[in-house]
Amino acid sequence: MARVCQVTGRKPVVGHKVSFSNKKAKRRFLPNLQTKRFYLPEEDRWVTLKLTTDAIRTINKNGLLNTVKDLRANGVAI
């Protein structure tokens, strides 16, 4: 799973690079992905996830255990 957030599912999108003369060329907008380790005390182990910064804020808000339960319910192996 290259360049895809494991929580939100965000992927690269395609758009235009616009020069000063207003010429347009195709380019990719990549998500702000970070590899982050979280400690899961219920399972007594570390979990490494590839996340966008928005997903890190979601985990801080909802909790790691709830997020991991949702991922496993959707079939993501963690």
SEMI-777028 format. One record per residue: residue number from 1; residue in three letters; x, y, z negated of N, C-alpha, C in turn. Coordinates in Angstrom, 2 decimals, padded with zeros to 5 digits. Layout:
<pts>
 pos code     n.u     n.v     n.w    ca.u    ca.v    ca.w     c.u     c.v     c.w
 NUM  ALA       X       Y       Z       X       Y       Z       X       Y       Z
...
</pts>
This chain:
<pts>
 pos code     n.u     n.v     n.w    ca.u    ca.v    ca.w     c.u     c.v     c.w
   1  MET  000.83 -001.18  000.00  000.00  000.00  000.00  000.88  001.25  000.00
   2  ALA  001.32  001.63  001.15  002.18  002.79  001.24  001.35  004.06  001.35
   3  ARG  001.71  005.04  000.57  001.10  006.37  000.61 -000.41  006.35  000.40
   4  VAL -000.87  005.50 -000.51 -002.28  005.44 -000.86 -002.38  005.43 -002.37
   5  CYS -003.22  006.29 -002.92 -003.43  006.33 -004.37 -004.24  005.10 -004.79
   6  GLN -003.80  004.43 -005.86 -004.48  003.22 -006.30 -005.78  003.51 -007.03
   7  VAL -005.95  004.70 -007.56 -007.17  005.04 -008.30 -008.18  005.74 -007.41
   8  THR -007.77  006.80 -006.74 -008.71  007.57 -005.94 -008.81  007.10 -004.51
   9  GLY -007.81  006.38 -004.00 -007.83  005.89 -002.63 -007.47  006.94 -001.60
  10  ARG -006.88  008.04 -002.02 -006.52  009.09 -001.07 -005.39  008.63 -000.16
  11  LYS -005.50  008.99  001.12 -004.54  008.60  002.15 -004.06  009.85  002.88
  12  PRO -003.04  009.71  003.72 -002.64  010.84  004.55 -003.76  011.22  005.53
  13  VAL -003.88  012.51  005.81 -004.84  013.00  006.79 -004.08  013.71  007.90
  14  VAL -004.71  013.84  009.07 -004.06  014.45  010.23 -004.66  015.82  010.46
  15  GLY -003.79  016.76  010.79 -004.23  018.12  011.07 -003.27  018.79  012.03
  16  HIS -003.32  020.09  012.10 -002.47  020.85  013.01 -001.45  021.67  012.24
  17  LYS -000.25  021.71  012.78  000.75  022.67  012.34  000.59  023.86  013.28
  18  VAL  000.33  025.03  012.74  000.04  026.21  013.58  001.22  027.17  013.48
  19  SER  001.83  027.48  014.62  002.96  028.39  014.65  002.48  029.84  014.64
  20  PHE  003.43  030.75  014.61  003.10  032.17  014.62  002.39  032.55  015.92
  21  SER  002.77  031.90  017.02  002.14  032.19  018.31  000.82  031.43  018.48
  22  ASN  000.38  030.75  017.42 -000.90  030.03  017.36 -000.91  028.78  018.23
  23  LYS  000.29  028.24  018.54  000.36  026.94  019.19  000.12  025.87  018.13
  24  LYS -000.59  024.82  018.52 -000.94  023.79  017.55 -000.24  022.49  017.90
  25  ALA  000.33  021.86  016.87  001.00  020.57  017.02  000.50  019.66  015.91
  26  LYS  000.31  018.39  016.24 -000.20  017.43  015.26  000.80  017.23  014.13
  27  ARG  000.31  017.05  012.91  001.13  016.73  011.77  000.32  015.95  010.77
  28  ARG  000.98  015.36  009.78  000.30  014.59  008.73  000.41  015.35  007.42
  29  PHE -000.69  015.40  006.69 -000.70  015.94  005.35 -000.67  014.76  004.38
  30  LEU  000.41  014.61  003.64  000.58  013.48  002.74  000.04  013.82  001.36
  31  PRO -000.55  012.86  000.65 -001.01  013.12 -000.71  000.18  013.24 -001.66
  32  ASN -000.02  013.93 -002.75  001.03  014.14 -003.75  001.11  012.90 -004.63
  33  LEU  001.83  011.87 -004.17  001.90  010.60 -004.89  003.07  010.58 -005.87
  34  GLN  002.81  010.01 -007.02  003.81  009.83 -008.05  003.74  008.39 -008.53
  35  THR  004.90  007.78 -008.79  004.95  006.45 -009.39  005.05  006.65 -010.89
  36  LYS  004.08  006.14 -011.64  003.99  006.42 -013.06  003.80  005.13 -013.83
  37  ARG  004.51  005.00 -014.95  004.35  003.84 -015.83  003.49  004.24 -017.02
  38  PHE  002.52  003.40 -017.35  001.66  003.60 -018.50  001.79  002.38 -019.40
  39  TYR  001.75  002.60 -020.71  001.75  001.48 -021.64  000.30  001.14 -021.97
  40  LEU -000.04 -000.14 -021.81 -001.39 -000.64 -022.08 -001.34 -001.44 -023.38
  41  PRO -001.69 -000.82 -024.52 -001.52 -001.51 -025.81 -002.45 -002.71 -025.99
  42  GLU -003.60 -002.73 -025.31 -004.51 -003.86 -025.44 -003.90 -005.14 -024.87
  43  GLU -003.05 -005.00 -023.85 -002.39 -006.16 -023.25 -000.92 -006.24 -023.63
  44  ASP -000.43 -005.26 -024.38  000.95 -005.18 -024.86  001.94 -005.27 -023.68
  45  ARG  001.70 -004.44 -022.65  002.60 -004.43 -021.50  002.54 -003.08 -020.80
  46  TRP  003.55 -002.85 -019.96  003.61 -001.64 -019.15  002.96 -001.89 -017.80
  47  VAL  002.28 -000.89 -017.28  001.61 -000.96 -015.98  002.18  000.16 -015.12
  48  THR  002.66 -000.19 -013.92  003.18  000.80 -012.98  002.15  001.03 -011.88
  49  LEU  001.78  002.29 -011.69  000.77  002.65 -010.69  001.32  003.73 -009.77
  50  LYS  000.87  003.72 -008.52  001.19  004.78 -007.57 -000.04  005.66 -007.47
  51  LEU  000.07  006.88 -008.02 -001.09  007.74 -008.22 -000.87  009.13 -007.64
  52  THR -001.97  009.79 -007.30 -001.91  011.21 -007.03 -001.96  011.94 -008.36
  53  THR -001.58  013.19 -008.35 -001.59  013.96 -009.59 -003.02  014.14 -010.10
  54  ASP -003.99  014.17 -009.19 -005.39  014.24 -009.57 -005.80  012.98 -010.33
  55  ALA -005.31  011.82 -009.92 -005.63  010.57 -010.59 -004.99  010.49 -011.97
  56  ILE -003.81  011.10 -012.14 -003.17  011.15 -013.46 -004.04  011.94 -014.43
  57  ARG -004.61  013.03 -013.95 -005.52  013.83 -014.78 -006.78  013.04 -015.11
  58  THR -007.27  012.24 -014.17 -008.45  011.41 -014.40 -008.16  010.37 -015.48
  59  ILE -006.98  009.76 -015.45 -006.61  008.78 -016.46 -006.49  009.45 -017.82
  60  ASN -005.94  010.65 -017.88 -005.85  011.37 -019.15 -007.24  011.68 -019.70
  61  LYS -008.19  011.93 -018.82 -009.55  012.28 -019.26 -010.34  011.04 -019.68
  62  ASN -010.35  009.99 -018.85 -011.19  008.81 -019.10 -010.51  007.73 -019.90
  63  GLY -009.19  007.75 -019.97 -008.46  006.71 -020.67 -007.95  005.65 -019.71
  64  LEU -006.81  005.08 -020.06 -006.17  004.09 -019.20 -006.97  002.80 -019.14
  65  LEU -007.51  002.36 -020.26 -008.22  001.08 -020.30 -009.46  001.11 -019.40
  66  ASN -010.23  002.20 -019.46 -011.42  002.31 -018.60 -011.05  002.34 -017.12
  67  THR -009.95  003.03 -016.80 -009.52  003.10 -015.41 -009.06  001.73 -014.91
  68  VAL -008.32  000.99 -015.74 -007.85 -000.33 -015.36 -009.03 -001.29 -015.19
  69  LYS -010.03 -001.18 -016.06 -011.22 -002.03 -015.92 -011.94 -001.75 -014.60
  70  ASP -012.06 -000.48 -014.22 -012.70 -000.12 -012.95 -011.90 -000.65 -011.76
  71  LEU -010.57 -000.55 -011.84 -009.74 -001.05 -010.74 -009.88 -002.56 -010.59
  72  ARG -009.87 -003.27 -011.70 -010.00 -004.73 -011.63 -011.38 -005.14 -011.14
  73  ALA -012.41 -004.35 -011.48 -013.75 -004.65 -010.99 -013.83 -004.48 -009.47
  74  ASN -013.00 -003.56 -008.92 -012.97 -003.34 -007.47 -012.03 -004.29 -006.76
  75  GLY -011.35 -005.17 -007.50 -010.50 -006.18 -006.88 -009.05 -005.80 -006.71
  76  VAL -008.59 -004.75 -007.40 -007.18 -004.36 -007.33 -006.41 -005.15 -008.37
  77  ALA -005.32 -005.80 -007.96 -004.51 -006.59 -008.87 -003.55 -005.67 -009.63
  78  ILE -003.65 -005.71 -010.95 -002.77 -004.90 -011.80 -002.11 -005.81 -012.82
</pts>
